[in-house]
Amino acid sequence: MAMKAEDIESMIKAALPDAEVEIIDLAGDGDHYKAIVVSTAFAGKTRVAQHQMVYGALQGNMGGVLHALALETRAPDT
């Protein structure tokens, strides 16, 4: 069973409460998404560290019920 975009967004916002999150279903199949995540928690962190924070928020669902997730992460513009 695939994850719903709303569930992905909720999990990310639970871990990163100030995050602005946009989820895009890339293939229309509920299995391949792109997430654009903007959070102050990313400030000063490498892109790898930012992505690890998002994957951590997904609580092990990556590669299971969530097959593919392209990430675009950044801290807000100051």
PDB file of N, CA, C and O in Angstrom:
ATOM      1  N   MET A   1       0.845  -1.182   0.000  1.00  0.00           N
ATOM      2  CA  MET A   1       0.000   0.000   0.000  1.00  0.00           C
ATOM      3  C   MET A   1       0.894   1.252   0.000  1.00  0.00           C
ATOM      4  O   MET A   1       1.861   1.329   0.758  1.00  0.00           O
ATOM      5  N   ALA A   2       0.571   2.199  -0.830  1.00  0.00           N
ATOM      6  CA  ALA A   2       1.342   3.426  -0.957  1.00  0.00           C
ATOM      7  C   ALA A   2       0.969   4.431   0.137  1.00  0.00           C
ATOM      8  O   ALA A   2      -0.107   4.350   0.729  1.00  0.00           O
ATOM      9  N   MET A   3       1.868   5.369   0.391  1.00  0.00           N
ATOM     10  CA  MET A   3       1.594   6.441   1.347  1.00  0.00           C
ATOM     11  C   MET A   3       0.855   7.569   0.651  1.00  0.00           C
ATOM     12  O   MET A   3       1.069   7.829  -0.533  1.00  0.00           O
ATOM     13  N   LYS A   4      -0.004   8.227   1.386  1.00  0.00           N
ATOM     14  CA  LYS A   4      -0.701   9.401   0.864  1.00  0.00           C
ATOM     15  C   LYS A   4       0.195  10.620   1.050  1.00  0.00           C
ATOM     16  O   LYS A   4       0.972  10.696   2.002  1.00  0.00           O
ATOM     17  N   ALA A   5       0.075  11.561   0.137  1.00  0.00           N
ATOM     18  CA  ALA A   5       0.846  12.798   0.214  1.00  0.00           C
ATOM     19  C   ALA A   5       0.598  13.515   1.537  1.00  0.00           C
ATOM     20  O   ALA A   5       1.522  14.087   2.115  1.00  0.00           O
ATOM     21  N   GLU A   6      -0.622  13.488   2.011  1.00  0.00           N
ATOM     22  CA  GLU A   6      -0.967  14.147   3.270  1.00  0.00           C
ATOM     23  C   GLU A   6      -0.240  13.508   4.449  1.00  0.00           C
ATOM     24  O   GLU A   6       0.150  14.199   5.390  1.00  0.00           O
ATOM     25  N   ASP A   7      -0.060  12.199   4.400  1.00  0.00           N
ATOM     26  CA  ASP A   7       0.654  11.500   5.472  1.00  0.00           C
ATOM     27  C   ASP A   7       2.133  11.867   5.478  1.00  0.00           C
ATOM     28  O   ASP A   7       2.728  12.051   6.540  1.00  0.00           O
ATOM     29  N   ILE A   8       2.722  11.971   4.294  1.00  0.00           N
ATOM     30  CA  ILE A   8       4.126  12.363   4.189  1.00  0.00           C
ATOM     31  C   ILE A   8       4.300  13.769   4.758  1.00  0.00           C
ATOM     32  O   ILE A   8       5.202  14.022   5.555  1.00  0.00           O
ATOM     33  N   GLU A   9       3.427  14.672   4.338  1.00  0.00           N
ATOM     34  CA  GLU A   9       3.497  16.052   4.822  1.00  0.00           C
ATOM     35  C   GLU A   9       3.337  16.114   6.335  1.00  0.00           C
ATOM     36  O   GLU A   9       4.078  16.835   7.003  1.00  0.00           O
ATOM     37  N   SER A  10       2.393  15.378   6.880  1.00  0.00           N
ATOM     38  CA  SER A  10       2.154  15.378   8.328  1.00  0.00           C
ATOM     39  C   SER A  10       3.368  14.872   9.105  1.00  0.00           C
ATOM     40  O   SER A  10       3.720  15.433  10.143  1.00  0.00           O
ATOM     41  N   MET A  11       4.000  13.827   8.612  1.00  0.00           N
ATOM     42  CA  MET A  11       5.169  13.275   9.295  1.00  0.00           C
ATOM     43  C   MET A  11       6.336  14.258   9.283  1.00  0.00           C
ATOM     44  O   MET A  11       7.042  14.405  10.280  1.00  0.00           O
ATOM     45  N   ILE A  12       6.533  14.927   8.149  1.00  0.00           N
ATOM     46  CA  ILE A  12       7.617  15.902   8.058  1.00  0.00           C
ATOM     47  C   ILE A  12       7.336  17.079   8.996  1.00  0.00           C
ATOM     48  O   ILE A  12       8.233  17.539   9.703  1.00  0.00           O
ATOM     49  N   LYS A  13       6.097  17.560   9.001  1.00  0.00           N
ATOM     50  CA  LYS A  13       5.750  18.700   9.861  1.00  0.00           C
ATOM     51  C   LYS A  13       5.792  18.334  11.345  1.00  0.00           C
ATOM     52  O   LYS A  13       6.044  19.197  12.186  1.00  0.00           O
ATOM     53  N   ALA A  14       5.553  17.088  11.668  1.00  0.00           N
ATOM     54  CA  ALA A  14       5.654  16.661  13.064  1.00  0.00           C
ATOM     55  C   ALA A  14       7.100  16.745  13.550  1.00  0.00           C
ATOM     56  O   ALA A  14       7.357  17.106  14.698  1.00  0.00           O
ATOM     57  N   ALA A  15       8.038  16.412  12.671  1.00  0.00           N
ATOM     58  CA  ALA A  15       9.456  16.437  13.036  1.00  0.00           C
ATOM     59  C   ALA A  15      10.062  17.833  12.882  1.00  0.00           C
ATOM     60  O   ALA A  15      10.984  18.202  13.610  1.00  0.00           O
ATOM     61  N   LEU A  16       9.543  18.592  11.943  1.00  0.00           N
ATOM     62  CA  LEU A  16      10.051  19.938  11.652  1.00  0.00           C
ATOM     63  C   LEU A  16       8.856  20.901  11.669  1.00  0.00           C
ATOM     64  O   LEU A  16       8.360  21.286  10.610  1.00  0.00           O
ATOM     65  N   PRO A  17       8.398  21.289  12.853  1.00  0.00           N
ATOM     66  CA  PRO A  17       7.142  22.038  12.978  1.00  0.00           C
ATOM     67  C   PRO A  17       7.064  23.344  12.189  1.00  0.00           C
ATOM     68  O   PRO A  17       5.973  23.755  11.793  1.00  0.00           O
ATOM     69  N   ASP A  18       8.192  23.997  11.956  1.00  0.00           N
ATOM     70  CA  ASP A  18       8.141  25.260  11.224  1.00  0.00           C
ATOM     71  C   ASP A  18       8.235  25.070   9.708  1.00  0.00           C
ATOM     72  O   ASP A  18       8.222  26.047   8.959  1.00  0.00           O
ATOM     73  N   ALA A  19       8.327  23.840   9.261  1.00  0.00           N
ATOM     74  CA  ALA A  19       8.579  23.561   7.845  1.00  0.00           C
ATOM     75  C   ALA A  19       7.411  23.962   6.956  1.00  0.00           C
ATOM     76  O   ALA A  19       6.239  23.791   7.288  1.00  0.00           O
ATOM     77  N   GLU A  20       7.800  24.505   5.805  1.00  0.00           N
ATOM     78  CA  GLU A  20       6.864  24.668   4.698  1.00  0.00           C
ATOM     79  C   GLU A  20       7.101  23.446   3.819  1.00  0.00           C
ATOM     80  O   GLU A  20       8.225  23.198   3.384  1.00  0.00           O
ATOM     81  N   VAL A  21       6.047  22.687   3.559  1.00  0.00           N
ATOM     82  CA  VAL A  21       6.186  21.424   2.840  1.00  0.00           C
ATOM     83  C   VAL A  21       5.251  21.405   1.638  1.00  0.00           C
ATOM     84  O   VAL A  21       4.061  21.696   1.754  1.00  0.00           O
ATOM     85  N   GLU A  22       5.808  21.058   0.487  1.00  0.00           N
ATOM     86  CA  GLU A  22       5.008  20.843  -0.709  1.00  0.00           C
ATOM     87  C   GLU A  22       5.309  19.436  -1.208  1.00  0.00           C
ATOM     88  O   GLU A  22       6.469  19.082  -1.417  1.00  0.00           O
ATOM     89  N   ILE A  23       4.270  18.640  -1.397  1.00  0.00           N
ATOM     90  CA  ILE A  23       4.426  17.265  -1.885  1.00  0.00           C
ATOM     91  C   ILE A  23       3.827  17.187  -3.284  1.00  0.00           C
ATOM     92  O   ILE A  23       2.685  17.589  -3.506  1.00  0.00           O
ATOM     93  N   ILE A  24       4.606  16.668  -4.217  1.00  0.00           N
ATOM     94  CA  ILE A  24       4.167  16.525  -5.600  1.00  0.00           C
ATOM     95  C   ILE A  24       4.201  15.044  -5.971  1.00  0.00           C
ATOM     96  O   ILE A  24       5.230  14.385  -5.822  1.00  0.00           O
ATOM     97  N   ASP A  25       3.073  14.522  -6.456  1.00  0.00           N
ATOM     98  CA  ASP A  25       3.006  13.131  -6.918  1.00  0.00           C
ATOM     99  C   ASP A  25       3.540  13.103  -8.344  1.00  0.00           C
ATOM    100  O   ASP A  25       2.861  13.540  -9.272  1.00  0.00           O
ATOM    101  N   LEU A  26       4.751  12.590  -8.519  1.00  0.00           N
ATOM    102  CA  LEU A  26       5.439  12.651  -9.809  1.00  0.00           C
ATOM    103  C   LEU A  26       4.843  11.743 -10.877  1.00  0.00           C
ATOM    104  O   LEU A  26       4.871  12.084 -12.059  1.00  0.00           O
ATOM    105  N   ALA A  27       4.311  10.607 -10.487  1.00  0.00           N
ATOM    106  CA  ALA A  27       3.842   9.633 -11.472  1.00  0.00           C
ATOM    107  C   ALA A  27       2.336   9.398 -11.403  1.00  0.00           C
ATOM    108  O   ALA A  27       1.791   8.649 -12.213  1.00  0.00           O
ATOM    109  N   GLY A  28       1.665  10.026 -10.453  1.00  0.00           N
ATOM    110  CA  GLY A  28       0.223   9.827 -10.310  1.00  0.00           C
ATOM    111  C   GLY A  28      -0.140   8.479  -9.724  1.00  0.00           C
ATOM    112  O   GLY A  28      -1.298   8.064  -9.774  1.00  0.00           O
ATOM    113  N   ASP A  29       0.862   7.786  -9.159  1.00  0.00           N
ATOM    114  CA  ASP A  29       0.605   6.437  -8.651  1.00  0.00           C
ATOM    115  C   ASP A  29       0.674   6.340  -7.127  1.00  0.00           C
ATOM    116  O   ASP A  29       0.521   5.254  -6.568  1.00  0.00           O
ATOM    117  N   GLY A  30       0.903   7.469  -6.455  1.00  0.00           N
ATOM    118  CA  GLY A  30       0.995   7.443  -4.999  1.00  0.00           C
ATOM    119  C   GLY A  30       2.248   6.748  -4.487  1.00  0.00           C
ATOM    120  O   GLY A  30       2.330   6.415  -3.305  1.00  0.00           O
ATOM    121  N   ASP A  31       3.208   6.529  -5.346  1.00  0.00           N
ATOM    122  CA  ASP A  31       4.439   5.818  -4.992  1.00  0.00           C
ATOM    123  C   ASP A  31       5.701   6.630  -5.247  1.00  0.00           C
ATOM    124  O   ASP A  31       6.750   6.349  -4.667  1.00  0.00           O
ATOM    125  N   HIS A  32       5.604   7.623  -6.102  1.00  0.00           N
ATOM    126  CA  HIS A  32       6.769   8.412  -6.503  1.00  0.00           C
ATOM    127  C   HIS A  32       6.466   9.890  -6.262  1.00  0.00           C
ATOM    128  O   HIS A  32       5.677  10.503  -6.982  1.00  0.00           O
ATOM    129  N   TYR A  33       7.102  10.440  -5.247  1.00  0.00           N
ATOM    130  CA  TYR A  33       6.825  11.811  -4.850  1.00  0.00           C
ATOM    131  C   TYR A  33       8.080  12.670  -4.899  1.00  0.00           C
ATOM    132  O   TYR A  33       9.208  12.177  -4.902  1.00  0.00           O
ATOM    133  N   LYS A  34       7.839  13.969  -4.937  1.00  0.00           N
ATOM    134  CA  LYS A  34       8.888  14.962  -4.704  1.00  0.00           C
ATOM    135  C   LYS A  34       8.419  15.788  -3.523  1.00  0.00           C
ATOM    136  O   LYS A  34       7.259  16.195  -3.465  1.00  0.00           O
ATOM    137  N   ALA A  35       9.312  16.035  -2.586  1.00  0.00           N
ATOM    138  CA  ALA A  35       8.997  16.884  -1.443  1.00  0.00           C
ATOM    139  C   ALA A  35       9.915  18.096  -1.478  1.00  0.00           C
ATOM    140  O   ALA A  35      11.135  17.969  -1.582  1.00  0.00           O
ATOM    141  N   ILE A  36       9.309  19.265  -1.389  1.00  0.00           N
ATOM    142  CA  ILE A  36      10.053  20.509  -1.248  1.00  0.00           C
ATOM    143  C   ILE A  36       9.842  20.942   0.195  1.00  0.00           C
ATOM    144  O   ILE A  36       8.716  21.205   0.617  1.00  0.00           O
ATOM    145  N   VAL A  37      10.935  21.012   0.947  1.00  0.00           N
ATOM    146  CA  VAL A  37      10.851  21.288   2.388  1.00  0.00           C
ATOM    147  C   VAL A  37      11.761  22.470   2.715  1.00  0.00           C
ATOM    148  O   VAL A  37      12.957  22.456   2.425  1.00  0.00           O
ATOM    149  N   VAL A  38      11.162  23.494   3.325  1.00  0.00           N
ATOM    150  CA  VAL A  38      11.902  24.677   3.745  1.00  0.00           C
ATOM    151  C   VAL A  38      11.748  24.790   5.258  1.00  0.00           C
ATOM    152  O   VAL A  38      10.630  24.869   5.767  1.00  0.00           O
ATOM    153  N   SER A  39      12.865  24.798   5.973  1.00  0.00           N
ATOM    154  CA  SER A  39      12.814  24.844   7.436  1.00  0.00           C
ATOM    155  C   SER A  39      14.032  25.564   7.992  1.00  0.00           C
ATOM    156  O   SER A  39      15.135  25.435   7.462  1.00  0.00           O
ATOM    157  N   THR A  40      13.826  26.326   9.065  1.00  0.00           N
ATOM    158  CA  THR A  40      14.948  26.968   9.742  1.00  0.00           C
ATOM    159  C   THR A  40      15.884  25.926  10.360  1.00  0.00           C
ATOM    160  O   THR A  40      17.052  26.220  10.611  1.00  0.00           O
ATOM    161  N   ALA A  41      15.385  24.724  10.603  1.00  0.00           N
ATOM    162  CA  ALA A  41      16.215  23.655  11.171  1.00  0.00           C
ATOM    163  C   ALA A  41      17.347  23.256  10.221  1.00  0.00           C
ATOM    164  O   ALA A  41      18.321  22.636  10.647  1.00  0.00           O
ATOM    165  N   PHE A  42      17.226  23.609   8.937  1.00  0.00           N
ATOM    166  CA  PHE A  42      18.250  23.263   7.951  1.00  0.00           C
ATOM    167  C   PHE A  42      19.406  24.263   7.912  1.00  0.00           C
ATOM    168  O   PHE A  42      20.429  23.994   7.283  1.00  0.00           O
ATOM    169  N   ALA A  43      19.260  25.394   8.564  1.00  0.00           N
ATOM    170  CA  ALA A  43      20.283  26.440   8.506  1.00  0.00           C
ATOM    171  C   ALA A  43      21.639  25.896   8.968  1.00  0.00           C
ATOM    172  O   ALA A  43      21.752  25.297  10.038  1.00  0.00           O
ATOM    173  N   GLY A  44      22.655  26.115   8.144  1.00  0.00           N
ATOM    174  CA  GLY A  44      24.009  25.691   8.482  1.00  0.00           C
ATOM    175  C   GLY A  44      24.280  24.223   8.290  1.00  0.00           C
ATOM    176  O   GLY A  44      25.388  23.768   8.571  1.00  0.00           O
ATOM    177  N   LYS A  45      23.305  23.457   7.818  1.00  0.00           N
ATOM    178  CA  LYS A  45      23.488  22.016   7.618  1.00  0.00           C
ATOM    179  C   LYS A  45      23.747  21.724   6.145  1.00  0.00           C
ATOM    180  O   LYS A  45      23.271  22.442   5.266  1.00  0.00           O
ATOM    181  N   THR A  46      24.501  20.673   5.887  1.00  0.00           N
ATOM    182  CA  THR A  46      24.738  20.247   4.510  1.00  0.00           C
ATOM    183  C   THR A  46      23.442  19.682   3.933  1.00  0.00           C
ATOM    184  O   THR A  46      22.510  19.335   4.659  1.00  0.00           O
ATOM    185  N   ARG A  47      23.416  19.602   2.621  1.00  0.00           N
ATOM    186  CA  ARG A  47      22.234  19.034   1.962  1.00  0.00           C
ATOM    187  C   ARG A  47      22.014  17.592   2.422  1.00  0.00           C
ATOM    188  O   ARG A  47      20.875  17.173   2.630  1.00  0.00           O
ATOM    189  N   VAL A  48      23.104  16.831   2.580  1.00  0.00           N
ATOM    190  CA  VAL A  48      22.989  15.443   3.052  1.00  0.00           C
ATOM    191  C   VAL A  48      22.339  15.414   4.434  1.00  0.00           C
ATOM    192  O   VAL A  48      21.441  14.608   4.678  1.00  0.00           O
ATOM    193  N   ALA A  49      22.781  16.277   5.330  1.00  0.00           N
ATOM    194  CA  ALA A  49      22.209  16.323   6.678  1.00  0.00           C
ATOM    195  C   ALA A  49      20.733  16.727   6.633  1.00  0.00           C
ATOM    196  O   ALA A  49      19.918  16.201   7.390  1.00  0.00           O
ATOM    197  N   GLN A  50      20.397  17.657   5.747  1.00  0.00           N
ATOM    198  CA  GLN A  50      19.002  18.073   5.601  1.00  0.00           C
ATOM    199  C   GLN A  50      18.138  16.897   5.150  1.00  0.00           C
ATOM    200  O   GLN A  50      17.053  16.670   5.686  1.00  0.00           O
ATOM    201  N   HIS A  51      18.626  16.161   4.169  1.00  0.00           N
ATOM    202  CA  HIS A  51      17.874  15.013   3.655  1.00  0.00           C
ATOM    203  C   HIS A  51      17.743  13.930   4.726  1.00  0.00           C
ATOM    204  O   HIS A  51      16.695  13.297   4.846  1.00  0.00           O
ATOM    205  N   GLN A  52      18.800  13.720   5.498  1.00  0.00           N
ATOM    206  CA  GLN A  52      18.730  12.738   6.581  1.00  0.00           C
ATOM    207  C   GLN A  52      17.664  13.128   7.600  1.00  0.00           C
ATOM    208  O   GLN A  52      16.981  12.261   8.144  1.00  0.00           O
ATOM    209  N   MET A  53      17.518  14.417   7.860  1.00  0.00           N
ATOM    210  CA  MET A  53      16.478  14.875   8.791  1.00  0.00           C
ATOM    211  C   MET A  53      15.087  14.542   8.257  1.00  0.00           C
ATOM    212  O   MET A  53      14.213  14.120   9.014  1.00  0.00           O
ATOM    213  N   VAL A  54      14.883  14.732   6.959  1.00  0.00           N
ATOM    214  CA  VAL A  54      13.581  14.422   6.358  1.00  0.00           C
ATOM    215  C   VAL A  54      13.345  12.912   6.373  1.00  0.00           C
ATOM    216  O   VAL A  54      12.255  12.464   6.730  1.00  0.00           O
ATOM    217  N   TYR A  55      14.352  12.124   5.989  1.00  0.00           N
ATOM    218  CA  TYR A  55      14.199  10.667   6.024  1.00  0.00           C
ATOM    219  C   TYR A  55      13.906  10.180   7.436  1.00  0.00           C
ATOM    220  O   TYR A  55      13.097   9.271   7.623  1.00  0.00           O
ATOM    221  N   GLY A  56      14.553  10.775   8.426  1.00  0.00           N
ATOM    222  CA  GLY A  56      14.281  10.422   9.818  1.00  0.00           C
ATOM    223  C   GLY A  56      12.835  10.706  10.196  1.00  0.00           C
ATOM    224  O   GLY A  56      12.220   9.944  10.942  1.00  0.00           O
ATOM    225  N   ALA A  57      12.298  11.799   9.682  1.00  0.00           N
ATOM    226  CA  ALA A  57      10.904  12.156   9.965  1.00  0.00           C
ATOM    227  C   ALA A  57       9.934  11.124   9.400  1.00  0.00           C
ATOM    228  O   ALA A  57       8.819  10.971   9.899  1.00  0.00           O
ATOM    229  N   LEU A  58      10.362  10.423   8.366  1.00  0.00           N
ATOM    230  CA  LEU A  58       9.478   9.435   7.729  1.00  0.00           C
ATOM    231  C   LEU A  58       9.481   8.088   8.448  1.00  0.00           C
ATOM    232  O   LEU A  58       8.813   7.152   8.010  1.00  0.00           O
ATOM    233  N   GLN A  59      10.211   7.987   9.524  1.00  0.00           N
ATOM    234  CA  GLN A  59      10.153   6.862  10.454  1.00  0.00           C
ATOM    235  C   GLN A  59      10.265   5.492   9.793  1.00  0.00           C
ATOM    236  O   GLN A  59       9.485   4.587  10.087  1.00  0.00           O
ATOM    237  N   GLY A  60      11.234   5.350   8.905  1.00  0.00           N
ATOM    238  CA  GLY A  60      11.485   4.039   8.312  1.00  0.00           C
ATOM    239  C   GLY A  60      10.567   3.656   7.163  1.00  0.00           C
ATOM    240  O   GLY A  60      10.658   2.534   6.665  1.00  0.00           O
ATOM    241  N   ASN A  61       9.691   4.544   6.728  1.00  0.00           N
ATOM    242  CA  ASN A  61       8.785   4.226   5.621  1.00  0.00           C
ATOM    243  C   ASN A  61       9.447   4.329   4.255  1.00  0.00           C
ATOM    244  O   ASN A  61       8.937   3.793   3.272  1.00  0.00           O
ATOM    245  N   MET A  62      10.593   5.023   4.193  1.00  0.00           N
ATOM    246  CA  MET A  62      11.301   5.171   2.924  1.00  0.00           C
ATOM    247  C   MET A  62      11.793   3.805   2.452  1.00  0.00           C
ATOM    248  O   MET A  62      12.420   3.067   3.211  1.00  0.00           O
ATOM    249  N   GLY A  63      11.506   3.479   1.207  1.00  0.00           N
ATOM    250  CA  GLY A  63      11.927   2.194   0.659  1.00  0.00           C
ATOM    251  C   GLY A  63      10.939   1.077   0.952  1.00  0.00           C
ATOM    252  O   GLY A  63      11.083  -0.031   0.436  1.00  0.00           O
ATOM    253  N   GLY A  64       9.950   1.354   1.765  1.00  0.00           N
ATOM    254  CA  GLY A  64       8.890   0.382   2.065  1.00  0.00           C
ATOM    255  C   GLY A  64       7.601   0.855   1.410  1.00  0.00           C
ATOM    256  O   GLY A  64       7.431   0.751   0.195  1.00  0.00           O
ATOM    257  N   VAL A  65       6.690   1.379   2.238  1.00  0.00           N
ATOM    258  CA  VAL A  65       5.427   1.879   1.686  1.00  0.00           C
ATOM    259  C   VAL A  65       5.639   3.136   0.855  1.00  0.00           C
ATOM    260  O   VAL A  65       4.801   3.477   0.020  1.00  0.00           O
ATOM    261  N   LEU A  66       6.735   3.818   1.076  1.00  0.00           N
ATOM    262  CA  LEU A  66       7.097   4.975   0.262  1.00  0.00           C
ATOM    263  C   LEU A  66       8.259   4.558  -0.628  1.00  0.00           C
ATOM    264  O   LEU A  66       9.401   4.466  -0.177  1.00  0.00           O
ATOM    265  N   HIS A  67       7.957   4.310  -1.883  1.00  0.00           N
ATOM    266  CA  HIS A  67       8.943   3.740  -2.797  1.00  0.00           C
ATOM    267  C   HIS A  67      10.022   4.738  -3.201  1.00  0.00           C
ATOM    268  O   HIS A  67      11.209   4.412  -3.156  1.00  0.00           O
ATOM    269  N   ALA A  68       9.628   5.954  -3.597  1.00  0.00           N
ATOM    270  CA  ALA A  68      10.605   6.921  -4.091  1.00  0.00           C
ATOM    271  C   ALA A  68      10.215   8.326  -3.660  1.00  0.00           C
ATOM    272  O   ALA A  68       9.056   8.726  -3.765  1.00  0.00           O
ATOM    273  N   LEU A  69      11.202   9.066  -3.173  1.00  0.00           N
ATOM    274  CA  LEU A  69      10.977  10.441  -2.750  1.00  0.00           C
ATOM    275  C   LEU A  69      12.170  11.288  -3.172  1.00  0.00           C
ATOM    276  O   LEU A  69      13.269  11.144  -2.637  1.00  0.00           O
ATOM    277  N   ALA A  70      11.941  12.165  -4.130  1.00  0.00           N
ATOM    278  CA  ALA A  70      12.959  13.144  -4.513  1.00  0.00           C
ATOM    279  C   ALA A  70      12.837  14.302  -3.530  1.00  0.00           C
ATOM    280  O   ALA A  70      11.733  14.742  -3.210  1.00  0.00           O
ATOM    281  N   LEU A  71      13.977  14.793  -3.054  1.00  0.00           N
ATOM    282  CA  LEU A  71      13.944  15.860  -2.063  1.00  0.00           C
ATOM    283  C   LEU A  71      14.590  17.132  -2.578  1.00  0.00           C
ATOM    284  O   LEU A  71      15.616  17.106  -3.258  1.00  0.00           O
ATOM    285  N   GLU A  72      13.962  18.243  -2.236  1.00  0.00           N
ATOM    286  CA  GLU A  72      14.550  19.565  -2.409  1.00  0.00           C
ATOM    287  C   GLU A  72      14.402  20.232  -1.040  1.00  0.00           C
ATOM    288  O   GLU A  72      13.288  20.493  -0.586  1.00  0.00           O
ATOM    289  N   THR A  73      15.517  20.500  -0.398  1.00  0.00           N
ATOM    290  CA  THR A  73      15.481  21.063   0.948  1.00  0.00           C
ATOM    291  C   THR A  73      16.314  22.329   1.007  1.00  0.00           C
ATOM    292  O   THR A  73      17.301  22.471   0.285  1.00  0.00           O
ATOM    293  N   ARG A  74      15.906  23.254   1.882  1.00  0.00           N
ATOM    294  CA  ARG A  74      16.682  24.464   2.108  1.00  0.00           C
ATOM    295  C   ARG A  74      16.166  25.192   3.332  1.00  0.00           C
ATOM    296  O   ARG A  74      15.036  24.989   3.778  1.00  0.00           O
ATOM    297  N   ALA A  75      17.020  26.040   3.856  1.00  0.00           N
ATOM    298  CA  ALA A  75      16.614  26.951   4.917  1.00  0.00           C
ATOM    299  C   ALA A  75      15.909  28.138   4.246  1.00  0.00           C
ATOM    300  O   ALA A  75      16.165  28.423   3.076  1.00  0.00           O
ATOM    301  N   PRO A  76      15.032  28.825   4.968  1.00  0.00           N
ATOM    302  CA  PRO A  76      14.359  29.982   4.363  1.00  0.00           C
ATOM    303  C   PRO A  76      15.358  31.085   4.028  1.00  0.00           C
ATOM    304  O   PRO A  76      16.401  31.214   4.670  1.00  0.00           O
ATOM    305  N   ASP A  77      15.026  31.864   3.027  1.00  0.00           N
ATOM    306  CA  ASP A  77      15.850  33.024   2.674  1.00  0.00           C
ATOM    307  C   ASP A  77      15.771  34.038   3.802  1.00  0.00           C
ATOM    308  O   ASP A  77      14.708  34.258   4.383  1.00  0.00           O
ATOM    309  N   THR A  78      16.901  34.651   4.103  1.00  0.00           N
ATOM    310  CA  THR A  78      16.894  35.633   5.191  1.00  0.00           C
ATOM    311  C   THR A  78      16.936  37.040   4.649  1.00  0.00           C
ATOM    312  O   THR A  78      16.936  37.999   5.420  1.00  0.00           O
TER     313      THR A  78
END
